Amino acid sequence: MIEFYGRTLKFVLGYQTITLLVALGTLALTIFLYIVIPKGFFPVQDTGVIPGYLTSGPDDWRKKPCGTGNRNSQRSFWPIPAVESLSSFIGADGTNNDDQQRPRYPST
């Protein structure tokens, strides 16, 4: 490994001008691509989603009381104008969505 480093160092020192031009070209290309590439390529970090969790006690595990609590919690958020949609589910893994996904303004 040290021999490889020595050989490559001798090469770079022997061609200092070319090495400097390659480094400057790489910098110029990086700046150019930073300006040209669209900025919407990656998603914005703030998606506006606020997760919330409603849990029930050990005696309220049945679906009907949980569904009532779920709907009551949704009703408390609907008056807020900034809320565009709500999505909720009943269950441990989210497979039972109980038809609780509703947009703010339902389509007709």
URVEN-V336671 format. One record per pair of residues at least 12 apart in sequence whose ideal C-beta (glycine too) atoms are under 7 Angstrom apart, sorted by the first residue. I is the first residue (numbers start at 1). J is the second residue. Records with the same first field share a line. If there is no record, write none. Layout:
I: J / J
//
This chain:
54: 69 / 70 / 73
56: 69
63: 90
66: 90
67: 90 / 98
70: 88 / 90 / 98 / 100
74: 86 / 88 / 100
83: 104
84: 104
85: 102 / 103 / 104
86: 102
87: 100 / 101
88: 100
//
